[in-house]
Amino acid sequence: VDLWTYILVIPIFLQIVSLDTNSVKIIENVPDELATEIPRVYLQQFTSDSSTIFRLNKKTWKRQQVRRFNSAESSTAILGGPNNLSSTVLQGFTCTGVGLFGKGQINKLVKACRRKGTKKVSLVETQLTCMYNHIRGESDVTSFSLYPPNVLLYYDYSLVPQSSCRSYFEELADADFSVFSSVLSYKQTALFNNARSCLGITNTSLNADQVSVLGNMCCMLDGSYIQNSDPSILEKLKNCPDLTDAQATAIVTLLTNGNTKYGSDVSKILLLLLFLIPRAPSSWNGQTLKDLGMLPLYLPSTFYNNFDKVSKCMPERNVKAKIRKSIQSKSKRAADCTVGTISQVTISDPTFPFDYDVNQFNSCLTAKTVKDNFDSITAKVDEVEYLQIVLQKLQEAYNSTVPEDQVQALGPASRVATTADISSWTITQVDTLSSLMNSSNGDWDSNLVSNVMYSLYLAVTGNTLGRAELNAIGGSNLCSLDVSVIKTISKQSLK
């Protein structure tokens, strides 16, 4: 949503919601593009009639909203199959939601999530691992082109036939390697080692074919690979969500040393830029910087000095200044709070947090404000990225160890927690388990519950899963218990 929408449309949106809080009426009145702003509290009174399902499927949603009002799975029959579900509805896929579905239907849902470009389905690690666990036994699991590239990240590589390993990595090329959590980040190294073996990579000099097959995996490469590889690697690096200083230095080296066919001559370097942007130098302008993607944000100022040497072929002589201005402005937007520091007064404003994009929310919100106003903030904020920032600030406020009374008060915000977040929580009491397992706050990811939360509780001397604990966990969360943990439960606890 752009600035003008915030200024002109949001007040009207608030009026629409205030006129009638019935969920069906709200989705009838709120424009499709503004549906992401509907608070989740208004998304839980829907019927499953066809008109409602079709209307919901047309709108743009956030993941947490979809989980609140309906699972992506329950709409398939009315819409004629998973492929007719919108991408923003499909992002609501949950293990709990597909629990009663047959293998064939789940397989179709997973395949429906294989979309590209603007229709790409945004999925997080817990959803991806769940999907893989459901499809791993399917006969076509090695037909890699049928499944979302991000699901392939979690494949058991030992089950990938060596005769088709190249096909596997060709499909993996479009995956987003940044989805790995810190707990599973080791898979990045394992994937590259397997790719090296499959593609016959024996040194740090990658040819064009190897670069093409690796695709987005190039974002994981260190500087030695980047500076010695085929220049086509630059196109792959433009897709990276971020670059390290070492990678940026290697990019400059690739552009300026004599190890490439372009040599170190500045005019030849410009030819390389033309390779990335097929346009004559005489037409270079501000748009050129945008076309270069993220690369200009990482190149040092010394590199741009070279542009002065070829200014005769560049009528727009202030290109270097524009590049630097672009870098400074983007860096400032990410680092400085320009909208206004978030205070108790700010939070109480009816329009909060509409004035803050994710970067500004992060920059303008202090750890102390989160600590002092946690309930008020989470009552207003329900977007995943924003809630994750709140949880990070909460960790900061308590020096990385969140006390038990605060953990008990996390409410719906707990459902966006990562493994790292949960690891910082203090969980020693049954009451804490009961608060965290409150179903009114949404569904938990079974992996987080079984592998992290229960482990924290059971790590406390004297703690076991007795009758009180089992009652606190309750419902479908009991299904996430590891077999080893189940074996420790006494018969008396089950009576």
C-alpha positions in Angstrom: 0.0 0.0 0.0 1.5 3.3 -1.0 1.6 6.7 0.8 -1.5 8.0 -0.9 -3.5 5.0 0.1 -2.5 5.6 3.7 -3.6 9.2 3.5 -6.8 8.9 1.4 -8.0 5.3 1.6 -7.2 4.1 5.1 -9.6 6.5 6.9 -12.4 5.3 4.6 -11.3 1.7 5.3 -11.6 2.3 9.1 -15.0 3.7 8.6 -16.1 0.7 6.6 -15.0 -1.7 9.4 -16.6 0.5 12.1 -20.0 0.5 10.3 -20.6 -3.2 10.5 -18.2 -5.6 12.2 -19.8 -8.7 10.7 -17.1 -10.6 8.9 -19.2 -11.3 5.8 -20.2 -7.6 5.5 -16.6 -6.5 5.9 -15.3 -8.6 3.0 -18.2 -7.4 0.9 -17.4 -3.8 1.5 -13.6 -3.7 1.8 -11.7 -3.5 -1.6 -9.8 -6.7 -2.5 -6.4 -4.9 -2.3 -7.0 -3.6 1.2 -8.1 -6.9 2.7 -4.6 -7.3 4.2 -5.5 -4.4 6.6 -8.6 -6.2 8.1 -7.8 -7.2 11.7 -7.9 -10.9 12.3 -10.6 -10.5 15.0 -13.1 -9.8 12.1 -12.1 -12.9 10.2 -13.7 -15.7 12.1 -17.4 -15.7 11.4 -17.5 -17.0 7.8 -19.8 -19.7 6.4 -18.6 -22.1 3.7 -21.2 -21.1 1.1 -19.8 -20.7 -2.5 -20.4 -16.9 -2.7 -18.3 -16.3 0.4 -15.5 -18.7 -0.7 -15.3 -17.0 -4.1 -15.2 -13.6 -2.5 -12.4 -14.6 -0.1 -10.4 -16.2 -2.9 -10.4 -12.9 -4.9 -8.9 -10.8 -2.1 -5.3 -10.3 -1.1 -4.4 -11.8 2.3 -1.6 -12.2 4.7 -0.6 -15.6 5.9 -1.9 -15.1 9.5 -5.3 -13.9 8.2 -5.8 -17.0 6.0 -5.1 -19.3 9.0 -7.6 -17.3 11.0 -10.6 -17.3 8.8 -10.2 -20.5 6.8 -7.6 -23.0 5.8 -6.6 -23.1 2.1 -7.6 -26.8 2.0 -11.3 -26.4 2.8 -12.1 -24.3 -0.2 -10.8 -26.6 -2.9 -14.1 -28.5 -3.6 -16.1 -25.3 -4.2 -13.4 -23.7 -6.3 -12.9 -26.8 -8.4 -9.5 -27.8 -7.2 -6.3 -26.5 -5.6 -5.0 -24.9 -8.8 -7.9 -22.4 -8.6 -6.9 -21.2 -5.1 -5.3 -17.8 -5.1 -1.6 -17.6 -4.1 -2.4 -15.6 -0.9 -4.9 -18.3 0.2 -2.5 -21.1 -0.6 0.0 -19.5 1.8 -2.3 -20.5 4.6 -1.3 -24.2 4.2 -0.9 -25.8 7.6 -0.2 -29.4 8.8 -3.2 -29.1 11.1 -5.4 -28.0 8.2 -4.6 -31.0 6.0 -4.8 -33.5 8.9 -8.1 -35.0 7.6 -7.2 -34.9 3.9 -6.1 -37.9 1.8 -2.6 -38.1 0.5 -3.7 -37.4 -3.1 -5.4 -34.2 -2.1 -2.4 -33.0 -0.1 -0.1 -33.8 -3.0 -2.3 -31.7 -5.3 -2.2 -28.8 -2.8 1.6 -28.9 -2.6 1.9 -29.0 -6.4 -0.5 -26.0 -6.7 2.0 -24.0 -4.7 4.5 -24.2 -7.5 4.0 -20.7 -9.0 6.5 -18.1 -10.1 6.7 -14.3 -10.5 4.0 -12.2 -8.9 1.9 -15.3 -8.3 4.6 -17.0 -6.2 3.2 -18.6 -3.0 5.0 -17.3 0.0 5.8 -20.2 2.4 7.9 -20.4 5.5 10.2 -23.2 6.7 7.6 -25.0 8.9 5.2 -25.2 6.0 7.8 -26.4 3.6 9.0 -29.2 5.9 5.4 -30.2 6.5 4.8 -30.4 2.8 7.9 -32.5 2.2 6.9 -34.9 5.0 3.6 -35.4 3.2 5.0 -36.0 -0.3 8.2 -37.9 0.5 6.5 -41.2 -0.1 4.8 -40.3 -3.3 5.8 -42.2 -6.5 6.5 -38.9 -8.3 8.5 -37.3 -5.6 11.6 -37.3 -7.8 9.7 -35.5 -10.6 11.2 -32.3 -9.3 9.5 -30.0 -11.8 6.1 -30.8 -10.3 6.9 -29.3 -6.8 7.7 -25.8 -5.5 11.5 -25.2 -5.6 11.5 -24.2 -1.9 10.1 -27.6 -0.9 13.1 -29.2 -2.7 15.4 -27.5 -0.2 14.2 -30.0 2.4 14.5 -33.2 0.4 16.5 -36.0 1.8 19.3 -35.9 -0.8 20.2 -39.5 -0.3 16.9 -40.4 -2.0 17.7 -38.3 -5.1 18.9 -40.6 -7.8 22.4 -39.7 -8.9 21.3 -40.1 -12.5 18.9 -37.2 -12.1 20.8 -35.1 -9.6 21.3 -32.4 -12.3 17.6 -32.1 -12.8 17.2 -31.7 -9.1 19.6 -28.8 -8.9 18.2 -27.2 -12.1 14.8 -27.0 -10.3 16.5 -25.9 -7.0 18.0 -23.0 -8.9 14.8 -20.9 -8.4 14.6 -21.6 -4.6 15.0 -19.0 -1.9 17.9 -20.2 0.2 17.3 -17.5 2.8 14.2 -19.4 4.1 16.4 -21.7 6.2 16.2 -21.1 9.9 19.4 -21.0 12.0 18.6 -24.5 13.2 18.6 -25.9 9.6 21.1 -23.5 8.0 23.6 -26.4 7.9 21.6 -27.7 4.9 23.0 -24.8 2.8 26.5 -26.2 3.1 25.3 -29.7 2.5 23.4 -28.7 -0.6 26.4 -27.0 -2.1 28.7 -29.9 -1.4 26.2 -32.2 -3.1 25.9 -29.8 -6.0 29.7 -29.8 -6.4 29.8 -33.6 -6.6 26.8 -33.7 -9.0 28.1 -31.0 -11.4 31.8 -32.0 -11.2 32.9 -28.7 -9.5 36.5 -29.2 -8.5 37.7 -25.7 -8.0 36.5 -22.1 -7.5 36.2 -21.3 -11.2 32.6 -22.0 -12.2 31.8 -22.0 -15.9 28.6 -20.6 -17.4 26.8 -23.9 -17.3 27.6 -24.6 -13.7 26.5 -21.0 -12.8 23.2 -21.6 -14.7 22.4 -24.8 -12.9 23.3 -23.4 -9.4 21.1 -20.4 -10.0 20.1 -18.8 -6.6 22.6 -21.0 -4.8 25.2 -18.6 -6.1 24.0 -16.3 -3.3 25.7 -18.7 -0.9 29.1 -18.7 -2.6 32.1 -17.0 -1.0 34.2 -14.4 -2.7 36.7 -16.9 -4.1 34.0 -18.4 -6.3 32.5 -15.1 -7.4 35.7 -13.4 -8.5 36.9 -16.5 -10.5 33.7 -17.5 -12.1 32.0 -16.8 -15.4 30.6 -13.2 -15.5 27.0 -14.6 -15.8 27.2 -15.1 -12.1 26.5 -11.4 -11.7 23.0 -11.9 -13.0 22.4 -14.6 -10.4 23.7 -12.3 -7.6 21.2 -9.7 -8.5 18.5 -12.0 -7.1 20.2 -12.3 -3.7 18.3 -10.8 -0.7 21.7 -9.6 0.7 25.4 -9.7 0.0 28.3 -9.8 2.4 31.2 -7.4 2.3 33.4 -10.2 1.0 31.0 -11.0 -1.8 30.8 -7.3 -2.8 34.5 -7.0 -3.0 34.6 -10.2 -5.1 32.1 -8.6 -7.5 34.4 -5.6 -8.0 37.3 -7.9 -8.6 35.4 -9.9 -11.2 34.6 -6.6 -13.0 38.1 -5.2 -12.9 40.7 -8.0 -12.9 42.2 -9.7 -15.9 40.8 -13.1 -15.2 37.7 -12.5 -17.3 37.3 -11.9 -21.0 36.5 -8.3 -20.3 39.8 -7.5 -18.7 40.4 -4.5 -16.5 39.7 -1.8 -19.1 36.9 0.5 -17.9 35.3 0.6 -21.3 35.1 -3.2 -21.3 33.6 -3.2 -17.9 30.8 -1.0 -19.3 30.3 -3.6 -22.0 29.7 -6.1 -19.2 27.1 -3.7 -17.7 25.5 -3.6 -21.1 25.4 -7.4 -21.0 23.3 -7.1 -17.8 21.3 -4.2 -19.3 21.0 -4.4 -23.1 20.8 -0.7 -23.8 23.2 1.8 -25.4 25.2 3.9 -22.9 23.7 7.1 -24.4 20.4 6.2 -22.9 21.6 5.4 -19.3 19.7 7.3 -16.6 18.1 6.8 -13.2 16.2 3.8 -14.5 19.6 2.1 -15.3 20.3 2.0 -11.5 17.0 0.3 -10.9 17.7 -2.3 -13.6 21.0 -3.1 -12.0 19.1 -4.4 -9.1 20.8 -4.6 -5.7 24.4 -4.6 -7.0 25.0 -0.8 -6.9 24.2 -0.9 -3.2 27.3 -3.0 -2.5 29.9 -1.6 -4.9 32.5 0.7 -3.1 32.8 4.3 -4.1 36.2 3.7 -5.6 34.6 1.6 -8.4 32.4 4.5 -9.4 35.4 6.8 -10.0 35.9 4.8 -13.2 32.8 6.4 -14.7 34.5 9.7 -14.9 37.0 8.2 -17.4 34.2 7.4 -19.8 32.0 10.4 -19.3 32.2 11.4 -23.0 30.1 8.4 -23.9 27.6 9.2 -21.1 25.6 12.4 -21.7 24.1 12.2 -18.3 27.3 13.1 -16.5 25.9 12.9 -13.0 25.2 9.1 -13.1 27.9 8.6 -10.5 26.2 11.1 -8.2 22.9 9.4 -8.7 24.3 6.0 -7.8 25.7 7.4 -4.6 22.5 9.2 -3.8 20.6 6.0 -4.4 22.8 4.1 -2.0 22.6 6.8 0.6 18.9 7.1 0.4 18.2 3.4 0.6 20.7 3.0 3.5 19.0 5.9 5.3 15.5 4.5 4.8 16.7 1.2 6.4 18.6 2.7 9.3 16.9 6.0 10.3 13.6 6.6 11.9 12.0 9.4 9.8 8.3 8.9 10.6 8.5 9.4 14.3 9.6 7.5 17.4 6.8 5.1 18.5 5.6 5.9 21.9 2.6 5.1 24.1 0.7 8.0 22.5 1.6 6.8 19.0 0.3 3.3 19.8 -3.0 4.7 21.0 -3.6 6.5 17.7 -6.4 4.7 15.8 -4.3 4.7 12.6 -1.3 3.0 14.2 0.7 1.3 12.6 -0.5 2.3 9.1 2.2 5.1 8.9 5.1 2.7 9.4 6.4 0.3 6.8 8.5 -2.6 8.1 11.8 -0.7 8.0 10.4 2.3 9.8 8.6 0.2 12.3 11.9 -1.5 13.2 13.8 1.7 13.3 11.2 3.7 15.3 10.3 1.1 17.9 12.6 0.7 20.9 13.0 -2.4 23.1 11.8 -0.4 26.1 8.6 0.7 24.4 7.9 -3.0 23.5 8.5 -4.0 27.1 6.2 -1.3 28.5 3.5 -1.6 25.9 3.5 -5.1 24.7 -0.2 -5.8 25.0 -1.2 -2.5 23.3 1.2 -3.1 20.4 0.2 -6.6 19.7 -3.5 -5.6 19.9 -2.9 -3.3 16.9 -0.2 -5.2 15.0 -1.0 -8.6 13.3 1.3 -8.7 10.3 3.9 -11.4 10.6 6.9 -9.2 9.8 5.9 -6.6 12.3 5.2 -9.2 15.1 8.6 -10.8 14.5 10.2 -7.4 15.1 8.2 -7.0 18.3 9.5 -10.4 19.5 13.0 -9.5 18.6 12.7 -6.2 20.5 11.3 -8.1 23.5 14.4 -10.4 23.5 16.5 -7.3 23.5 14.6 -5.7 26.3 15.3 -8.8 28.5 18.8 -9.4 27.4 17.9 -12.5 25.4 16.1 -14.3 28.3 12.4 -13.5 28.3 10.9 -14.1 31.9 8.1 -16.5 32.5 5.4 -13.9 33.3 6.0 -12.2 30.0 6.0 -15.5 28.1 2.6 -16.3 29.6 1.3 -13.0 28.2 2.6 -13.4 24.6 -0.8 -14.4 23.2 -1.2 -14.6 19.4 2.2 -13.0 18.9 3.7 -16.3 20.0 2.6 -18.0 16.8 5.0 -16.1 14.6 8.0 -17.0 16.8 11.0 -18.7 15.3 13.1 -21.5 16.9 15.5 -18.8 18.1 12.7 -16.8 19.7 11.3 -19.7 21.6 14.8 -20.7 22.8 15.0 -17.4 24.7 11.7 -18.0 26.6 11.6 -19.2 30.2 9.2 -22.2 30.3 9.3 -24.0 33.7 5.7 -24.0 34.9 2.5 -25.8 33.8 0.7 -22.5 33.7 3.1 -21.3 31.0 2.5 -24.3 28.8 -1.2 -23.8 29.3 -1.0 -20.1 28.2 1.1 -20.9 25.2 -1.2 -23.7 24.1 -4.4 -21.7 24.3 -6.1 -22.5 21.0 -7.8 -19.1 20.7 -4.4 -17.7 19.9 -4.1 -19.8 16.7 -2.4 -23.0 15.6 1.2 -24.0 16.5 3.6 -25.5 14.2 4.1 -29.1 15.4 7.9 -29.0 14.9 8.3 -25.9 17.0 6.2 -27.4 19.8 7.8 -30.8 19.9 11.4 -29.9 19.2 11.8 -26.7 21.1 9.0 -25.8 23.5 8.5 -29.2 25.2 12.3 -29.6 25.4 12.6 -26.3 27.3 10.0 -27.5 29.8 11.4 -31.0 30.2 14.9 -29.7 30.6 13.9 -28.3 34.1 14.8 -30.8 36.8 11.7 -32.6 38.1 9.5 -31.6 35.1 7.7 -34.4 33.3 4.6 -34.7 31.2 2.1 -35.7 33.8 -1.7 -35.3 33.8 -1.6 -31.6 34.4 0.9 -31.0 31.5 -1.1 -33.2 29.1 -4.3 -31.4 29.9 -2.5 -28.1 29.4 -1.1 -29.2 26.0 -4.4 -30.8 24.9 -6.0 -31.3 21.5 -4.0 -31.7 18.3 -0.8 -30.5 20.0 -0.5 -33.9 21.7 0.0 -35.4 18.2 3.3 -33.6 18.0 4.9 -35.4 20.9 8.0 -37.4 20.0 7.8 -41.2 20.5 10.6 -41.0 23.0 8.7 -38.5 25.1 5.5 -40.5 24.9 7.3 -43.5 26.3 8.1 -41.5 29.5 4.4 -40.8 30.2 3.1 -43.0 33.0 -0.1 -44.9 32.9 -1.4 -43.0 35.9 -1.1 -39.7 33.9 -3.3 -41.1 31.2 -6.2 -42.0 33.5 
